Amino acid sequence: MQVAPAGVVIVGGGLAGSLLALALREQGATVTLIDPLPASDALSCSATAMSYGVLPGWPLASTPLARLAARASRQWHRLQQRHGDLGWRSQQLHLHGANAALSAVSRWLPFAQVDTAVLMARLPLVLAAAGVQSVSARVQSLASVPAGEGWELGFGDGGALRAECVVLAAGAACRTLWPALPERLRCSWAAVLELPAFPPALGRAAAWLPQRFARVALERRARTLEQVDWVVDSGLVPRGSGALLGQLSLIRPGGALEQPPLPAQSEEELRSGLASDPWGAAWARQPGRIRQAAVAFCSGGAPLVGPVPQAEGLWLFSGFSAGFAQVPVLAPLLAERLAAAPEPAARAERRLQQLGVWPVGG
Ligand SMILES: Cc1cc2nc3c(=O)[nH]c(=O)nc-3n(C[C@H](O)[C@H](O)[C@H](O)COP(=O)(O)OP(=O)(O)OC[C@H]3O[C@@H](n4cnc5c(N)ncnc54)[C@H](O)[C@@H]3O)c2cc1C
């Protein structure tokens, strides 16, 4: 049995776990980050790796969190100044399905994208340079040690680690590790087509997005679903030297993780959905590889950030529906709450309350 150095152990090295680890290092905390995969190989199973990574520079709702998230690009800019390239850049937006006036205006809106090919390649280097201790392993069990002595994490290879403070940032796998999480944390399966190149017919690489994402409405009605439901959004964004096309979102009743859908079936549903969309039809038969991942989301909208009720020393950082906008603004606040001196930590907690993400059981 290994004992983690005093500090914070984070389970999950996607966007949430990685940006929280960096923010904790800025607070001077000792951080251990556990994830089964080298990040650059994670394309087939992490939501972060196959995300569009887009960041609208305006609020998508009238909540305090949405207003703060609209300024996430500043935070990405700051992270890049500190750690080097993370794939963030301003990007041109083309909206389809909007009226002509809005379509014309869209390309002048403040808009950015994190290229997840760059992010996934750079994260392991950036984390190591920042002093984060990375452990390549899958956590298979999580148990509290009697007498409030922390947590024991069991690994697939039979190894174990004991830690005082554990943050679950394992996306859709959080509930598998600790079932007593709030019901509103659910999960969907997402699929995209990975194209080898950005279609030359569209000119300069840019984000081509629908005016509204059907995924958001599907997530809102997740709690009332009585049978499996799915939607297809026809977007296209550059990624590395290629592009990501379309977005299939599938939710099962109850929102449990369960088995992934068959890739061939996901591809068929994704291509059929594109074919039935006025903009997507032209791209429905583009050659590309199907990628799918389980994605955590909260049916109520706001993510879950804070201590898990009745589980001292266990924290949750998950359920983001727009993680690229929400995680970079919330990670520094959670890091302050976890690792700063009492006064700034209390200020950070009040700010998380104002943003409607704290407490987790609320
Ligand atoms: C197709 C698609 C497009 C999207 N587009 C956008 C967008 O344009 N803008 C936006 O803001 N958001 C977008 N999102 C949402 C965004 O990608 C997510 O909110 C974000 O990536 C979630 O990050 P995460 O770290 O919480 O989860 P994940 O990326 O799922 O990371 C979880 C990590 O936990 C690890 N893990 C799992 N189980 C264990 C275990 N037992 N032990 C240790 N580690 C474990 C996994 O390996 C993984 O690395 C999109 C999502 C999808 C699927």
The ligand as an ORCA input file, in Angstrom:
! r2SCAN-3c Opt
* xyz 0 1
  C     -18.594     15.687    -29.091
  C     -18.472     16.663    -27.965
  C     -18.355     18.013    -28.223
  C     -18.247     18.921    -27.166
  N     -18.114     20.232    -27.467
  C     -17.909     21.116    -26.479
  C     -17.640     22.464    -26.788
  O     -17.591     22.860    -27.946
  N     -17.439     23.347    -25.763
  C     -17.476     22.931    -24.454
  O     -17.286     23.761    -23.564
  N     -17.711     21.651    -24.140
  C     -17.928     20.730    -25.106
  N     -18.136     19.430    -24.809
  C     -18.150     19.040    -23.389
  C     -16.725     18.907    -22.852
  O     -15.980     18.102    -23.726
  C     -16.779     18.299    -21.454
  O     -17.547     19.141    -20.618
  C     -15.399     18.144    -20.825
  O     -14.478     17.591    -21.722
  C     -15.510     17.258    -19.593
  O     -14.218     17.047    -19.077
  P     -14.017     16.080    -17.824
  O     -12.602     16.145    -17.450
  O     -15.048     16.391    -16.781
  O     -14.404     14.619    -18.353
  P     -13.608     13.622    -19.314
  O     -13.005     14.316    -20.456
  O     -14.560     12.494    -19.598
  O     -12.411     13.085    -18.426
  C     -12.579     12.076    -17.469
  C     -11.216     11.433    -17.270
  O     -11.349     10.503    -16.207
  C     -10.585      9.363    -16.521
  N     -11.150      8.234    -15.783
  C     -12.343      7.619    -15.971
  N     -12.482      6.608    -15.105
  C     -11.362      6.597    -14.340
  C     -10.926      5.773    -13.271
  N     -11.671      4.764    -12.806
  N      -9.708      6.018    -12.714
  C      -8.936      7.055    -13.161
  N      -9.314      7.868    -14.183
  C     -10.506      7.632    -14.755
  C     -10.738      9.201    -18.044
  O      -9.668      8.438    -18.598
  C     -10.730     10.653    -18.496
  O      -9.427     11.087    -18.855
  C     -18.265     18.485    -25.825
  C     -18.356     17.114    -25.561
  C     -18.461     16.219    -26.612
  C     -18.526     14.745    -26.292
*
